[in-house]
Amino acid sequence: MKKTCLALALLALHTGTQAQTFSNTYFIGDSLSDSGQFGSRFTTNPGQVWSQVLAQKLGTGADPSSQSGSNYAVGGARVAVDELLDPTSAPGPTNPPLPAMTTQTAQLLAAHNGRLDGQALYSVWGGANDLFAVVQDPLNMSQIVADSVGNQAALINTLSQAGARYILVPNIPDLGMTPEFSGSAIGAGIATLLSDTYNQAFTQQLNSSPANIIPMNVSALLHEVAANPQAYGFSNVNTAACGSVSSRLCTPADLVAPGADQTYLFADGVHPTAGGHAVIADYAHAIVSAPSQVAMLASAANTVGQMQMQHIDRRLQTVSSSQDKDLSVWFQGEAVNRNNSSANSRLDGTQAAWKLGLDKRLDDWTVGAYLSYENLDGDTDEEGTYSQKRQSAGLYGRWQSDNLWVNAQIFYSDLDNKTRRHLRLGSATREHQAKAGGKQYGGKISTGYDWQAGTVTHGPLLSLSMQKSKIKALSEDGQGLSTSMGFDAQDQTSVQSSLGYQINVAVSNQWSVYASAEWLHEFKKPAEQLGARLQDGVYNSRHFYLPTGQERVRDTGLLELGTVGQLNSKWSLGAGVSTQVGKATSSQTSLYLNTAYRF
């Protein structure tokens, strides 16, 4: 009855729901991020701007602050100069104020009593309207640019000091490639020079910032799109989809061609269409979600190690009851299915594994050694795949006196990891691959007490295990592209205890059936953040951190059922299934078949 209750309790462990990487999203900026402060947006209405699309992808919100939302961006806003929509007219309902980004920041802080949510994502994107001010006042270009980049860097530091841990900062697109300026070679050259000057000055300002700044090279991204527009779903990257109509007033009736909101890159002279904004949102999402696609590798290795040690414990249980003092060589083949949807980044896949070992009984002692190989392939959600090869060597032993027994084991593993990150940018799909080595080591001590009742042997068991997995830094291919990324080394420690019950029933003189149920408790947390960087040639030295989306899983269960028997005096054969239940980081079910020969 007690064993049944334990098994039911393990099966009933909470499975949970997917974690949300960020608690919310907040936007500071201008018309590129404005989600409707004036009712419509600066794009092909009723289409959405990138801030709205990104928020939807992250499961958060981007409603305008005028509607009690988290998007404070206002079309026409400069970085630190409050203006009116029409500076030459008096303020009024048709001439509203355009709060500068510094004012937007003050509004955000006031709404949260000066303390910001460290689990939220903050975006700061502006400066283009200050460049338009330079066009109106070219003699003061140096001062306008210096004030703009200095104040924008300062407001980013203000957000950081108030508690913002993740600050997304896109650079200014190349104004020279927009319809407003691209028609004239001279005008395009000047606009490009202005954009580059601003971006370079801003980057220098940010180099000394202590904030965790996540850069977005939107300028490079749009150049990549313009170089091959058809691949991204665009047929026109030179003229405006809305003709001469401002994007804020642009409706489907104003489009120069049906579907131009998706096939044109620009809505008006400088603002992207809904299709263009979707590509920018895809890019932003690819950056902020990337760590969750690679950060599971170390935890996955520990999950494999835990099951490996479980199988060695099972070997010790088997050999202690069936072997005399002969040397035994054994082999085990495994087919493993892994599934995880409890964390933001799933880790699914199949695994082939084998183990080869030898052991010998020495009075009350059993000692042995083994080699192991696992090859795991799978998915890290719909946007990535991975492979992990694991070669291990281990030692194990058992001491048994009457009904009391103690198992001990240690192992070392060499890890070979490969990742493939699939990105959607509009209708285009881009893939970045990376590979890195790694290592893992661990050990386990188990003990228990067996009672004999006729053909039934049963009793409690408990154990304590420790593992450490280290994955070297990953560097993706395609370096120079705006989407290529590098990731820091991973280091994950697992310390786990277990308490359970096992039973063995001899169904004949040669064959027996066994089962066990264990409750596992994890004492260590997974890594909450992973360091990363862009490898675009501009922001390579800008190191930042992003959340991994891994949840702390304290309690899981492990169930095992199998059979073992003697084919003759030398050969034995066994088969079984073991499975994890509950909210495991990477739950797996293992089917195994083993055989042993005694010399």
N, C-alpha and C positions, 0 to 999 in steps of 0.2 A: 504493500500500500504506500509506504514511504517513497519507494522508487518511482511508482506511478505518479505521485504528486510532484516529485522533483522534475520528472520529464515534462509533465504538463506545464509546470511553472516556466521551464526553459522555453517551451514552444510559445508561451504567451508573452514573451519579452516584447516590449514595445518596439515597433518598427519605425515610427516617426515619419516625418515628411521632409521634403527637400528644404535645405537651408537656403536663405536668401543672402547672397554675398554682401550686399550693402543694405543698411537699414532704410536709407532714403537717398535722394539725389537733390542737390541744390545748384542753381546756376546763377552766375554773375556774368554780365556781358552786354552785348549790343543786339542788333537786329538778327545776327546769325543764330542767336540762341533764344530770342524772344518768342515765347509760345502763344502770344496773343494779348499783350497788355492793352492794345487798342482794338481788340475784337478780332481782327484778322492778323495774318502773319506775313513776314517778308519772304514769301515764296509763292509757288503756284497754289493758291487757295482752292479748295479746302485742305490741301496737303499739309503735312506736318514738317516741322523743322527737326534737325538732328537731335536736339535735347529731348523732344517728346519720344522719338523713336528709341533712343538709348534707354530712357526711363522705362519704356514698355518692355524692352529686352531684359532689363534688370528687375522687373517686377516692382518698380517704385512709381513716383509721379513727377510731373513737370508742369503742372498747371501754373499760370501766371500768378504772381504775388497779389495782383489786383483782385484775384478771385480766391484769395487765401491759400494760394499754392506755394510751391517751393522754388519757382523760377522767378528770380528777381531781374533778369535781363530785360532791357528796354531798347527798342529800336532807336538808333540815332545817338545812343549814349557814348560819351567820351570817357576816358579813364578817370579823370579827376576834375572835369569842368562841367558843372551843371548848366544845362542850356534849356531853351524852349524849342518846341518843334519848329517854330518860325521865330528866330531871334529878333527879327525886325518888327514884330507885332507884339501887342500886349497879351499877357497870359489869359487864358479863358478855356471854355469847354472844347473849342476847336483848335486851341494852341496850348496843349498840355506841357508840363515840365518834363524834361528828359533827365532823370537822375543819373549822375555819373556813376561809374562802377564803384568808386569809393563810397558814394552815398548808398548805393545798393548794399554794399557790405555792412554799412552802419545799420541799415534796416534789418538785415538778416540777423545781426548780433542783437539788436534790440528785441526782435521777436523771440529770441532764445535766452534772454537775460545775460548775454555776454558769454555763454558757454555753449559750445557746439558739440554735436554728436560725433564722437570719434569713429563710429562705425558707418557713417554716411559718406557718400562720394560728392565732392564739391568740384564744380567746373568754373574756371575763370578764363574767359576768352574775349579779348577786346583789343583796341588800338587802331582799328581800321579808320574809325571816325576822326582820330587824331591825325592820321595821314591825309584825310580829306581836308582837315584844317591847314595842313602844310601846303596843300595845293592852293588854298585861298591866301596863304601868307608865307610864301616860299622863303622870304628873307629870314624868318624866324624858325626855319626848319630844325636846326640843331637844338634849340631850346624846347620846342614843342615835343620833339622825339625824346629828349632827355627827361623832361617832366613826365611824359606818358609812361615810359618804361620804368622809371624810378617809382612812380606812384603805383603802377600795377604790381611791381615786385613787393612794394611795401604792403599792399592790401593782401597779397598772398601770405606774407609773414604774419599779418594780423589774424587771418583765418587760422593759421597754424598755431599761433599762440593761444587762440581761443578754444583749441581742441580738435581742429580739423586734421585728420591723419592722412587722408587721401585726396589730393588736389590735382585734378586733371587740367592741364594747361595746353591748349592747341596754339600753334603759331598762326600768324596772319597769312592767308593765302596770297599768292603772287597776283597783285592787282593788274600786272601787265598782261595776264592771260584772260582777263575778263572782257566782255563785250564793250564795256565803257572805255577801255584804253587800247585794246588789241588792234583796233582799226588803223592806228597810226604807229609806224615803227618807232618814231621818236617818243610819242606818248607812252607806248608800251615799255620802251626802254627805261624811261624816267620812273614809271609806276613800279616796274620790277626793281629798280635800284632803291626806291623808297621802301618797298616791302622788305627787301633783303637787309637794308640798313637797320630797319626797325627790329627785325627778327634777331639779327646779330647782337644789337645793343641789348635787347631784352634777355637773350641767352646769357650774356656776360653778367647782367644784373642778377640773374637767378643762380649763377654759379656759386655765389656766396650765401645763398639762402639756406637756412636750416630746415625749411619745410620739406615734406615728402612730396615732391612735385613729379607728376606723371606726365611726360611730354607727349604731344601729338604733332607729328609733322604733316599737317594738313596741306601745306604748300607742296611738299613732295608728292603726297597722295594724288592731288588734283593734276599734277604734271604727269603722273603715271597713267591716270585716266585719259588725259588729253592725248597721250602718245598712242593709245590703242582704244579709242572710245567704244568701238563695236563690242569689244570683249566685256565691257561693263554695262552694255545695254543702251549706249548713247549713239545717236546719229549726228548730233550737232553739239560742238563745244565752243563755237565762235560767236553765235548770235543769241538773242534773247527769245525765250519761248513766249513771253507776253508782248512781244513787239515793243511799242513805245509806252505801254502801260506800266506803272510802278508795280512791283511785285506785291506790295501791301494791298493794292486794289485789284490785283489780277484774279480773275475767275476763269472757269473752263471756257466761257464764251470769248475770252480775250486771247486764248492760245492761238498761235499762228498756224498750228496744225493739230489735228486730233492726236491725243496722247503725248503732246509735246512736254507735258509736265514730267514724263518719265524718260523721254528720248532726248531731250535737250538738257545740257548740264546747267545752264544759267537761265533764271527766270527773267531777270532784267539786266541792267548794266553790271551789277556786282553780286547779286544774290543768287544762290543755287536754287534750282527747282526742287520739288519734293523728291525726285529721283536722285538729284545730287546730294541732298541732305541725307537720304537713306544710305548712300555710300559712306558718308562721313560718320554716321551712326554705327554702321557695320565696322568701320575702322576703330572707333572708340571702344566698341564692345569687344573686338578682337584683342585689344590691348589689356583691358581691365579683367577679362575672363581668362587670359592665357595661363596665369599661375595655377588656377584650379585644374588645368588640364595636365600639368606636369608634376604638381606637388604631391600627388598620390603615390609616386613610384616608391619612395622609401617605406611608406605605410604598407603598400602592397607586398613588398619584400618581407616585412615583419609578419604579415598574415600567412604567407607561404611558410615562413620559418616556424610559426606556431603549429601549423598542421604537420609539418615535417617532424617536429618533436613529439607530437601526439602519436604518429606512426611508429617512431622508435620506442616509445613507451609501450605500444601494443606489441611490438616485436619482443620486448623484454618480458611482458606478461606471458606470451606464447612460449618462448624458449625456456622459461623457468619451470613450466609444468610438463614439457614434453622432451626435453633434452637431458641426457645423462652427462658424461664427461667428454663426449665426442666434440670435435671441431665441426661447426656447421657453416655452410655457405648458403646465403639466401639472396633472392632477387625479388623485387616488387615493382610492378608496373602500375601506373595510375592515369586515370582520365579525370580531369578536374574542370568543373564549370564554376565560374566566378561571376557574381552579380552584386552590384551595389547601386542603390538609388537613394540611399539615406542622406548622402551629402550632396552639395551643389554640383560637384563633379563626380559623375558615375564612373565606376571602373568595372567594366564587364569584359568577359572573355573566356576562352577555353585554354586549358593547359595540359600538356603531356609531361609526364614525369616518370622517372625510374630511380630505383635505389639498388645498390649492390653492397652486400656486407658479409662479414663473417664474425662469429662469436663462439665462445667456449665456456662451459660450466666448470668452475673450480670450487668444489665443495659448496659453501654458502654463497659463493660469488659467481656472477656471470659477467664477462667482459667482452667487448666487441668494438668493431670499427666499420665504417661504411662510407660510400661515395654516393652522391645524389645529383641528379640533373633535372631541372625544370625549364620548360619553354612556354612562356605565356604570351598570348596575343589577344588584343581586345580593343575596346573603345573607351575613351574618356569623354563621354557624351557624344552628341551628333557632330561635334566640331573637331574630333581628333582620334587618333589611334596610337597604340603603343605596342612595344614588345619588350619583354624582359627575359633574358636567359640567366640562369642561376646554376652555378656549379659549386657543390658543397662537399666537405669532408668532415666527418665527425667521429667522436669516441663516445662509448656508452658503457654503463655498468649497472649491476644490480646486486644488492645484498639481501638475503632472505633468511630469517630464522623463525621456524615454525610458521605462525600466521602473519608475522610482521615483515614488511618488505620496504626497501628504499631503492629508488632508481635515480641515477644521475647521468647527465649527458652534456656535451659541449659540441659546438660546430663552428666552422668558418665557411663563408660563401663568397665567391667572386660573382659580381653582377655586371651584366652587359645590357644597357638600356638604350632604346631607340624611341623617339616620339615623332609623330607626324601631326602637325596642327593644320587643320583645314579652315580657311577663312572664306567667308562670302562677302564680296564687295559688289553690291548691286547684283547683276546677273553673273559676275565673274566668280570663279573659285580659285583661290591661291593656296598652295601648300608649302609649308616650311618643315624641314626635317632636322633633327638633331640627334646626336648619340653621345653617350658618356658611360664610362665605367663606374664601378662602385664596389663596395664591400659590405659584408654583414657578418656579425658574430653573435653568439648567444649561448645560453645554457639553461638547464632546467633541473630541478630537484623535485622528485615526487615520492610520496610515501602513502602507505595504506595498511589496512588490516583485513585479512580474509577469514571468513567463517565457512566451515564445511557442513553441509546438511545433505547427506546422501550424495547424489550426483550433482548437486548445486553448490557452487562456490560463489560467495558474494561478500561485499564489504565496501566501506567508505574509502575515498582517496582524496588527497589534497596535494597541491603542487605550487611551486613558485618558479617563474621563468623570467629571464631578462634577455632582451635582444637590442642590438643597435645596428641600424642600416645607414650607410652613407652613400649618397649619389653625387658624383662629381658635377661640376658646373656644365650646363648645356648651352651650346651655341648653335643657333639655327643657321641653315644655309640661306641663300638669297640675300646676303649682306649687301647693304646699299639700298635695298627696297624699304619703303616706309614701314612695312609690317614685320620685318625680320626682328627677332628678339633674342636676347640671351638671358639665362636664368642662373641664379646662384646655386652653389652646392646645397644639397639637402642632408640633414642629419636628424634621424628620428629614433628615439629610444622608446622601448616598450618594456614595462615591468608589469607582469600579470600573475595573479593568483587564481587558483581554481579549487573548487570544492565539488565533489560529486560522489556517485555510487556506481559500482559495476557488478556484473553478474556473469557467471559462466556456467553453462549447463552441459554436462556430458550426455549426449543423446545416444552414444554407443561407445564401445571400447576404443574406436578409432576417431570418432568425430565429436566435436563440441560446438556449441553456439554461444556467442558472447554479446553483451550489450553494455553500454555505459552512457551516463548523462552527467554533464558537468556544467557548473555555473562559473563563468570566467569574469574576473574583475580587472580592469585596466587602471593603473595608477598614474600613467603619464598622459599628457595632452599632446595632440598632434600640433605641428607647426601652424600657427595662425597666419603667418605672413611668409611670403617668398620674395626675395630680392630679384629685380629684373632690370633690364635696360633695352632701349631700342638700338638696333645695329644699322641705322639708316645713313651713317656717315656724318650726321649733324649732332645727334644727341647721344652718341656712343658712351660718352663719359658721364652722362646723367643717370645715376643709379637711383632706383626707387623701389618701394615695397608695395605689394598688393596682397589682399587677403586670399587665402587658399580655398576658403569655403569648406574646409574640413571641420566636421563637428566632433566634439569630444564624446567618445563612446565609452562609457564606463562598464556596462554590463552586457554580456552576450552569453550564448549557450553553445555547447558542443555535444552533439549526439553521435553515437557510433553503434553499428550493428554489423556482425560478421560471423564467419564460421571458419574453423580450421580442423584439419584431420590428417591422419597418416595414410598415405597410399601404400606404403610397405615399410619395412624396417629402416629404410634410408631416406625415402622421399616423403615430404609433407606438402600439403597444399592449403591455401587459405584465400578467402575473399571477403570483402566487406565494403561498407559505405560509411563515411563520416561527413557530417554537415554542420555548419554553423547556423545558428538561429538568432534572431534579434537584430539589432541595429549595428551590425559589424561594419567596419570601414570597408571591407571588401569580402563579403560573405562568399564562401565557397563550399561546394559539395564534391567530395572525392570518392570515386569508385576505384577500388584497388584489388589486384590479384597478385598473390605472392606464392613462392615456392621455396623450399629449403632442402639441402642435401647434407646428410651427416656422414662424416668420414670416420 
